[in-house]
Amino acid sequence: MAVPEIIPIGYEPEYHTGDIGHWEGGQFLGSVVAAFPEGYTHTDDWQAHKRWHAVLHTFDAAGHHLDSRIERTGTDDDHWVAVNTARDRLDGWLGELPGLRFGDIAIRPFRHVVEGVLFGLVIETFEDTEHAELYPNTIGFYEPWDGSYDT
């Protein structure tokens, strides 16, 4: 089965897809996520290179990417400060979305790069199977395309 044009993503409260749903302008996908910049290779000071982000992508009702709000909140050197700051920032952005309601979404693939980090839903092939991978979260969506995912 080919990758569909619109990828369903199931809502799971308090888990990897706990910050997704609909608002008056369409759909949203939020997360607090850490990522290394593209090309990073492991060093002894890896905590200084692991960057935490607050992320909010918005989409129209048909699943087309509209905008991305992404803010780096710190590194793993100050893990809990960076994570809590990102969570607070995301909660604030979600609070600004009129008509917000959490639930399943269906969006189209998109790419957005910030400070050398890929954010997006990208079609890839792994072990001869096409799937959609959410970056930098590294969550994969596969057949039967019912919104479930693999981490």
Secondary structure, DSSP 8 states (H G I E B T S, - for coil): ----SSEEE---TTSTT-SEEEETTEEEEEEEEEE--TT----TTGGGT-EEEEEEEEE-TT--EEEEEEEEEEEGGGHHHHHHHHHHHHHHHHHTSTT-EE--EEE--EEEEETTEEEEEEEEEETTEEEEEEETTTEEE-TT-SS--B-
